[in-house]
Amino acid sequence: MHYTAAALSGLQRPQRTKRIVEIPVAPPRAVGDMP
């Protein structure tokens, strides 16, 4: 599931795209959901 989305977004570098998207989307999401 995750691999498919990453591959579609960046077949050349799916790992890089997943990491960049997970870092900026994880901190703000947890900080905004907690409070």
MMTF fields as JSON, N, C-alpha, C and O atoms, coordinates in Angstrom:
{
  "mmtfVersion": "1.0.0",
  "mmtfProducer": "UNKNOWN",
  "numBonds": 139,
  "numAtoms": 140,
  "numGroups": 35,
  "numChains": 1,
  "numModels": 1,
  "chainsPerModel": [1],
  "groupsPerChain": [35],
  "chainIdList": ["A"],
  "bondAtomList": [4, 2, 8, 6, 12, 10, 16, 14, 20, 18, 24, 22, 28, 26, 32, 30, 36, 34, 40, 38, 44, 42, 48, 46, 52, 50, 56, 54, 60, 58, 64, 62, 68, 66, 72, 70, 76, 74, 80, 78, 84, 82, 88, 86, 92, 90, 96, 94, 100, 98, 104, 102, 108, 106, 112, 110, 116, 114, 120, 118, 124, 122, 128, 126, 132, 130, 136, 134],
  "bondOrderList": [1, 1, 1, 1, 1, 1, 1, 1, 1, 1, 1, 1, 1, 1, 1, 1, 1, 1, 1, 1, 1, 1, 1, 1, 1, 1, 1, 1, 1, 1, 1, 1, 1, 1],
  "groupList": [{"groupName": "MET", "atomNameList": ["N", "CA", "C", "O"], "elementList": ["N", "C", "C", "O"], "formalChargeList": [0, 0, 0, 0], "bondAtomList": [1, 0, 2, 1, 3, 2], "bondOrderList": [1, 1, 2], "singleLetterCode": "M", "chemCompType": "L-PEPTIDE LINKING"}, {"groupName": "HIS", "atomNameList": ["N", "CA", "C", "O"], "elementList": ["N", "C", "C", "O"], "formalChargeList": [0, 0, 0, 0], "bondAtomList": [1, 0, 2, 1, 3, 2], "bondOrderList": [1, 1, 2], "singleLetterCode": "H", "chemCompType": "L-PEPTIDE LINKING"}, {"groupName": "TYR", "atomNameList": ["N", "CA", "C", "O"], "elementList": ["N", "C", "C", "O"], "formalChargeList": [0, 0, 0, 0], "bondAtomList": [1, 0, 2, 1, 3, 2], "bondOrderList": [1, 1, 2], "singleLetterCode": "Y", "chemCompType": "L-PEPTIDE LINKING"}, {"groupName": "THR", "atomNameList": ["N", "CA", "C", "O"], "elementList": ["N", "C", "C", "O"], "formalChargeList": [0, 0, 0, 0], "bondAtomList": [1, 0, 2, 1, 3, 2], "bondOrderList": [1, 1, 2], "singleLetterCode": "T", "chemCompType": "L-PEPTIDE LINKING"}, {"groupName": "ALA", "atomNameList": ["N", "CA", "C", "O"], "elementList": ["N", "C", "C", "O"], "formalChargeList": [0, 0, 0, 0], "bondAtomList": [1, 0, 2, 1, 3, 2], "bondOrderList": [1, 1, 2], "singleLetterCode": "A", "chemCompType": "L-PEPTIDE LINKING"}, {"groupName": "LEU", "atomNameList": ["N", "CA", "C", "O"], "elementList": ["N", "C", "C", "O"], "formalChargeList": [0, 0, 0, 0], "bondAtomList": [1, 0, 2, 1, 3, 2], "bondOrderList": [1, 1, 2], "singleLetterCode": "L", "chemCompType": "L-PEPTIDE LINKING"}, {"groupName": "SER", "atomNameList": ["N", "CA", "C", "O"], "elementList": ["N", "C", "C", "O"], "formalChargeList": [0, 0, 0, 0], "bondAtomList": [1, 0, 2, 1, 3, 2], "bondOrderList": [1, 1, 2], "singleLetterCode": "S", "chemCompType": "L-PEPTIDE LINKING"}, {"groupName": "GLY", "atomNameList": ["N", "CA", "C", "O"], "elementList": ["N", "C", "C", "O"], "formalChargeList": [0, 0, 0, 0], "bondAtomList": [1, 0, 2, 1, 3, 2], "bondOrderList": [1, 1, 2], "singleLetterCode": "G", "chemCompType": "PEPTIDE LINKING"}, {"groupName": "GLN", "atomNameList": ["N", "CA", "C", "O"], "elementList": ["N", "C", "C", "O"], "formalChargeList": [0, 0, 0, 0], "bondAtomList": [1, 0, 2, 1, 3, 2], "bondOrderList": [1, 1, 2], "singleLetterCode": "Q", "chemCompType": "L-PEPTIDE LINKING"}, {"groupName": "ARG", "atomNameList": ["N", "CA", "C", "O"], "elementList": ["N", "C", "C", "O"], "formalChargeList": [0, 0, 0, 0], "bondAtomList": [1, 0, 2, 1, 3, 2], "bondOrderList": [1, 1, 2], "singleLetterCode": "R", "chemCompType": "L-PEPTIDE LINKING"}, {"groupName": "PRO", "atomNameList": ["N", "CA", "C", "O"], "elementList": ["N", "C", "C", "O"], "formalChargeList": [0, 0, 0, 0], "bondAtomList": [1, 0, 2, 1, 3, 2], "bondOrderList": [1, 1, 2], "singleLetterCode": "P", "chemCompType": "L-PEPTIDE LINKING"}, {"groupName": "LYS", "atomNameList": ["N", "CA", "C", "O"], "elementList": ["N", "C", "C", "O"], "formalChargeList": [0, 0, 0, 0], "bondAtomList": [1, 0, 2, 1, 3, 2], "bondOrderList": [1, 1, 2], "singleLetterCode": "K", "chemCompType": "L-PEPTIDE LINKING"}, {"groupName": "ILE", "atomNameList": ["N", "CA", "C", "O"], "elementList": ["N", "C", "C", "O"], "formalChargeList": [0, 0, 0, 0], "bondAtomList": [1, 0, 2, 1, 3, 2], "bondOrderList": [1, 1, 2], "singleLetterCode": "I", "chemCompType": "L-PEPTIDE LINKING"}, {"groupName": "VAL", "atomNameList": ["N", "CA", "C", "O"], "elementList": ["N", "C", "C", "O"], "formalChargeList": [0, 0, 0, 0], "bondAtomList": [1, 0, 2, 1, 3, 2], "bondOrderList": [1, 1, 2], "singleLetterCode": "V", "chemCompType": "L-PEPTIDE LINKING"}, {"groupName": "GLU", "atomNameList": ["N", "CA", "C", "O"], "elementList": ["N", "C", "C", "O"], "formalChargeList": [0, 0, 0, 0], "bondAtomList": [1, 0, 2, 1, 3, 2], "bondOrderList": [1, 1, 2], "singleLetterCode": "E", "chemCompType": "L-PEPTIDE LINKING"}, {"groupName": "ASP", "atomNameList": ["N", "CA", "C", "O"], "elementList": ["N", "C", "C", "O"], "formalChargeList": [0, 0, 0, 0], "bondAtomList": [1, 0, 2, 1, 3, 2], "bondOrderList": [1, 1, 2], "singleLetterCode": "D", "chemCompType": "L-PEPTIDE LINKING"}],
  "groupTypeList": [0, 1, 2, 3, 4, 4, 4, 5, 6, 7, 5, 8, 9, 10, 8, 9, 3, 11, 9, 12, 13, 14, 12, 10, 13, 4, 10, 10, 9, 4, 13, 7, 15, 0, 10],
  "groupIdList": [1, 2, 3, 4, 5, 6, 7, 8, 9, 10, 11, 12, 13, 14, 15, 16, 17, 18, 19, 20, 21, 22, 23, 24, 25, 26, 27, 28, 29, 30, 31, 32, 33, 34, 35],
  "secStructList": [7, 2, 2, 2, 2, 2, 2, 2, 2, 7, 1, 1, 7, 2, 2, 2, 2, 2, 2, 2, 2, 2, 2, 2, 2, 2, 2, 2, 2, 2, 2, 2, 2, 7, 7],
  "xCoordList": [0.849, 0.0, 0.877, 0.741, 1.769, 2.646, 3.614, 3.922, 4.081, 5.062, 4.441, 5.11, 3.177, 2.504, 2.424, 2.707, 2.045, 1.918, 3.288, 3.428, 4.281, 5.637, 6.168, 6.782, 5.928, 6.423, 5.742, 6.382, 4.467, 3.719, 4.212, 4.294, 4.535, 4.984, 6.417, 6.758, 7.245, 8.652, 9.244, 9.879, 9.04, 9.555, 11.086, 11.698, 11.694, 13.151, 13.695, 14.731, 12.994, 13.447, 12.234, 11.898, 11.574, 10.396, 10.756, 10.002, 11.925, 12.347, 12.567, 12.175, 13.19, 13.506, 12.195, 12.053, 11.262, 9.993, 9.209, 8.609, 9.229, 8.478, 9.061, 8.331, 10.369, 11.028, 10.724, 10.392, 10.838, 10.613, 9.144, 8.845, 8.252, 6.817, 6.421, 5.515, 7.111, 6.763, 7.286, 6.635, 8.441, 9.052, 8.202, 7.841, 7.886, 7.116, 5.636, 4.96, 5.144, 3.715, 3.494, 2.376, 4.54, 4.394, 4.426, 3.514, 5.426, 5.547, 4.335, 3.738, 3.973, 2.854, 1.525, 0.657, 1.38, 0.114, -0.028, -1.091, 1.018, 0.957, 0.822, 0.074, 1.528, 1.495, 0.115, -0.373, -0.507, -1.816, -2.933, -3.968, -2.72, -3.746, -3.709, -4.74, -2.527, -2.377, -3.142, -4.021, -2.821, -3.488, -4.89, -5.6],
  "yCoordList": [-1.209, 0.0, 1.249, 2.124, 1.307, 2.488, 2.526, 3.585, 1.34, 1.271, 1.76, 2.397, 1.459, 1.865, 3.393, 3.964, 4.037, 5.508, 6.147, 7.111, 5.611, 6.171, 5.979, 6.88, 4.81, 4.521, 5.443, 5.935, 5.666, 6.524, 7.971, 8.684, 8.387, 9.78, 9.953, 10.992, 8.943, 9.068, 7.705, 7.104, 7.211, 5.886, 5.881, 4.855, 7.026, 7.116, 7.044, 6.428, 7.672, 7.644, 7.655, 8.695, 6.508, 6.382, 6.513, 7.084, 5.974, 6.051, 7.51, 7.92, 8.282, 9.695, 10.48, 11.291, 10.237, 10.985, 10.622, 11.483, 9.352, 8.904, 9.538, 9.939, 9.613, 10.144, 11.65, 12.137, 12.361, 13.825, 14.125, 15.114, 13.278, 13.525, 13.09, 13.66, 12.075, 11.556, 12.494, 12.657, 13.104, 13.983, 15.254, 15.559, 15.984, 17.227, 16.976, 17.855, 15.816, 15.529, 14.879, 14.889, 14.32, 13.642, 14.647, 14.639, 15.489, 16.45, 17.392, 17.493, 18.069, 19.021, 18.318, 18.883, 17.117, 16.38, 16.004, 16.199, 15.482, 15.054, 16.285, 16.262, 17.329, 18.548, 19.207, 19.767, 19.14, 19.788, 18.893, 19.387, 17.589, 16.65, 16.517, 16.293, 16.654, 16.506, 17.617, 17.328, 18.855, 19.996, 20.213, 21.125],
  "zCoordList": [0.0, 0.0, 0.0, -0.854, 0.968, 1.066, -0.117, -0.662, -0.492, -1.59, -2.903, -3.717, -3.093, -4.342, -4.442, -5.495, -3.366, -3.376, -3.576, -4.328, -2.908, -3.021, -4.441, -5.012, -4.993, -6.351, -7.369, -8.299, -7.184, -8.126, -8.019, -9.019, -6.807, -6.594, -7.1, -7.667, -6.895, -7.335, -7.622, -6.755, -8.838, -9.191, -9.136, -8.838, -9.425, -9.419, -7.98, -7.733, -7.054, -5.642, -4.719, -4.153, -4.563, -3.696, -2.219, -1.432, -1.855, -0.448, -0.037, 1.056, -0.916, -0.602, -0.451, 0.464, -1.335, -1.297, -0.03, 0.613, 0.307, 1.488, 2.761, 3.668, 2.797, 4.001, 4.119, 5.199, 3.025, 3.048, 3.388, 4.057, 2.927, 3.165, 4.575, 5.183, 5.081, 6.413, 7.509, 8.541, 7.294, 8.312, 8.532, 9.669, 7.471, 7.601, 7.913, 8.448, 7.592, 7.814, 9.179, 9.695, 9.759, 11.06, 12.229, 13.056, 12.314, 13.421, 13.533, 14.605, 12.461, 12.487, 12.797, 13.462, 12.322, 12.508, 14.004, 14.592, 14.594, 16.009, 16.911, 17.889, 16.59, 17.421, 17.332, 18.314, 16.16, 15.981, 16.523, 16.97, 16.48, 16.956, 18.482, 19.117, 19.057, 20.522, 21.256, 22.068, 20.979, 21.63, 21.048, 21.471]
}
